[in-house]
Amino acid sequence: MGRRIDYYDDPNAPAANSLVPSVNVVVTNDAGGILLIRRTDNDNWSLPGGAMDLGESLSQAGIRETKEETGIDCEITGLVGIYTDPKHVLHYTSNDEVRQEFTVVLTGRPVGGRPTPSDESSEVRWVGHHELSAYTMHRSMRHRLERHLSSEVIPEIS
């Protein structure tokens, strides 16, 4: 399996050669826990998510990716923000794809399933917001979580 390397504002980052609409979902349970995965391609903690497939809506992609990566069924409840910063690129070493960031972050709530790792997630956990600082994640993911937890009600667009 290849690796995923996130670069942000790095002059040594490879040039982007791809732009793929993607989604992350902040799934929050009744106890206030946020659903996180430990990615198998870089060992960082992350919100579930991934690329949209042809023929599906953004919400459908978020629901599908959450189920595939975590075993949790969810429904979409809102929008955190849209992230398109060209300074953030993701290098997938398996095929040398270098994506410019294009991610929409949605909110959701669980409606079924149980936390189950997958090929893309070595661990799946419900994490309290006060515990998030102890989890290793890319700065862009941490920013998205902080934005979700802030008192801002207007979605962020960057």
N, C-alpha and C positions, 0 to 999 in steps of 0.2 A: 504494500500500500504506500502511496505517496504521502508527502507531508503538505501541510498548508502553512505558509509563512505570511503573517500580516506585517505590512510596512505602513508607517505613517510619517509623512513629511521627511522621508529618508532619501537623500541624494543618491544612495547606492541601490535603491529599489529598482527592480527591472521595470521597463515601460509596460503600461497596460496594453493588452492585445484583445481584450474582451470586455463586454458590458452585459451583465445578466441580471434581470430583475429578481430580487430575492426578498425573503420575509423572515423575520424573527417574531416569536410570540412570547410575551410575558404572561405566563399562565400563573394565576394566583389562586390558592385554595382558601377555604373558609377560615383556616387558622392564620392566614396571612403569609404562608410559605410561598416562595417563588420557585417554579420548576426550573432546575438547571441540569445540564448534561456536562460530562467531561468528554471532550472531543477526542476521538482516537487518532486524528491526523496531526494534532499539535499538543495534546495533553492539557489544554486550557479549559476552564469552565466557561460555559456559554449558555445563552438562551437557545432553545430548540429552533430550528429553521433551516432554510435552504432555498434553492432556486425554484422559480415557478416552472411548471410544465405547460407546454402548449395545450390549449383547451380547458385550462382551469383558471378560476379567478384568484385574486390575491388571498382572499379568505380561505378558499379551498386549499391553496398551497400551504397556508399556515396550519390548517387543521391536519392535512396529510403529513407534513413534515414533523409536526409535534407527535403524532401517533407513531410514525416510523422510528423516530429517534428516542422516544420515551415510553411508549406503551400507553400513554394517557390520551383519551379522547377529550377534546375541548370544543367550546364554542367561542367565537370571536365576539368581543364586547366593546372594543374601542381602538383608538390609534394613539401611539406614543409620538411617532414622528417619521420623517422621511430623511434618509441619510445618503447623500450622493457626493461626498467630498472626494474630489479627484486626487487629493494627497494620500488617500487610503487605498492601497492596492493589496490584493490577496494573490499570492503565488502558489499555485497547485503544482507541485513538483512531478506528479505522475504523468502529466501531459504538457507541462510548461505553460499552462494557461495562467495569465496574469490579469485578474479582473479589477477594473475600477469599481469601487464600492457603489452599489445601488440597492439599498435595503430599506424596506418599509417595516417598521416595528409596530406590531399590533398588541392589544391586550386580549386576554381570554380567561375563561374559567373552566375547570375540569368538569366533565359530565360522565366520566367512566374510565375504566382501565386501571392499571396499576403500574408503578414505575418499573420499567424493564429496559435494560441496556440493549443496544443494537450494534450493528457493524460500525456505526458512526459515533456511538457513545459507549464508553467503557463503564460509566457510572451515571445514574440518574437519581437526583435528590430534590426534596422540598427543602428550601433554605430560607430561614428567617432573614428579614432585611438587615437586622443587626449583626448577622453573621457574614454578610457578603464580603466584607473587607478581608476576610481570611482566605478567600478563594482566588487563585491565580487566574486572571483573565486579561485579554487584550484591552487596552485603554478605551477602544471604541465600544466594546461591550459594557464595560463598567460605566461609561458615560450614558449609554442607553438605559441602564438600570437606574442610575442616579436621576435621570430625567423622569423616568416612570415614577420614582418615589418622591419627586419634588411636588410642590404645590401647584405647579404650572398646569393649567387646563387647556391651553392652546397647544396643539401638536407642534413639535419642533421640525423645521425644515432646514436642512443644511446641505 
